[in-house]
């Protein structure tokens, strides 16, 4: 269970989970999850439905007790000092509960009082959050009459009210239209300049667009923890597309001899030979291909590295399948 | 990277010149309440300098509600213990005298029973009277409704403090006399006069101190909250207090003078005027704060 003697890391580490575990009546929802998040990071918590994202977040924010393990926010133990933890966390739950009969500004004033924002700074702070979340034009409107996008913004403004060190956002773009999704993502990116953000999502493009680091959780366990780029390089074989002029068979056989090349396939042959190479994970064979083409005197028209998307990484990690990488050019 | 303990990470934040009762995010509520009450009574200038003049009335209203609750309970305890010790013998006094002697105990018991209602009605009435206080002080420099009402609410709280303290002392003296009388009945010869003297002197002193605190705090409040000079602040505070006094006296006179019907009609009229005035003031305040 919780250990009151737990020693937490330096003030640079704002979120720390140590062996967090949660059972629901015998069902293991989160299994010994450990990670840290440093000041100023925007971290995505990815995982399929039912992977344990929301349970992990609820344990981190003190809304749900852990069966075992411990967690700290800004150095405060979630179990031992939940009030201090709540002062340092801005949490926007997935269902974004608001009081629909209140006006936006009135609601934020009420929440600011509950969150202990000093009375002297309350109006200024509410004004800042309203401007930051671009809800000034609806600040006198009744929440129940707002669109889903505006409600999400009100939820975000609420999360930011007490100037928390850490913002934890559970599926912040779920149910929004594409324009609202884009605006919300831009807002979260902006928030990352002042806050440490942990964002839970199963929309991979979102994590790729916003997060500097992703944690992939599957069946209650953290199965990957790195930057999207590093995960892509490490987990899935990237492909290189080459377009050369010359004899197709010779080109394919010679390309196979390049170190780290695992597989070569001819995609098109119409005067120019379009070939796809798969190299071992993390290897970049473009330089070797270029050198070979120069040695052989093959005119080279294209040499492109395609990078695996986070979606490929996600599929590979959570389903154990290596999907064909999308054509995300990086060369 | 050196490791730090939980205690290191949980270092307290500074209070940045904020009133601890209005910065509950950084202060434990009980500690903040007593610290702020001490400041309000002993150092009103410092208290009102740090008081916010906007940002909602939750804090001053709650502060007053706590003191009203404490006052009702202390009053109930004091009148009950005093009556227990010094009640006249029903065999030797007339029923009217006995009823008059038991009136404080009966009234305070009624208030204690209705405590939840008192805790809502008391602060609500105080906010409406605060609007009147603001309106009367406006020509002298009372700038915004929230600021004036805050000064008024904290002023009333300060006025209640000595009264509550006096009632607590009366309770303690009466209770001690009552308890001493159980094993030693002869002690009543000096405990009853002592309790009677304490009751009369302390209640009178508490009442005088309350009025002095109300005047002092409202003047200091105006000086510090709106940076008014002492003369203008005193004029604003006295005008406000007189206005409140007239309205309260009018309502009371309605019941005691012409009779029940006129009393209720007067009370309803005053309440209606106060509600309208408060609504208009709140609306103006919202416009000022939100710029809409």
Interface residues (C-beta under 8 A of the other chain):
Chain A: X6 X7 X8 X9 X10 X11 X12 X72 X74 X75 X76 X77 X80 X81 X84 X87 X105 X109 X113 X115 X116 X117 X118 X119 X120 X121 X122 X123 X139 X140 X162
Chain B: X1 X2 X3 X4 X5 X6 X8 X9 X10 X16 X18 X19 X22 X23 X24 X25 X26 X50 X52 X54 X55 X56 X58 X59 X289 X290 X292
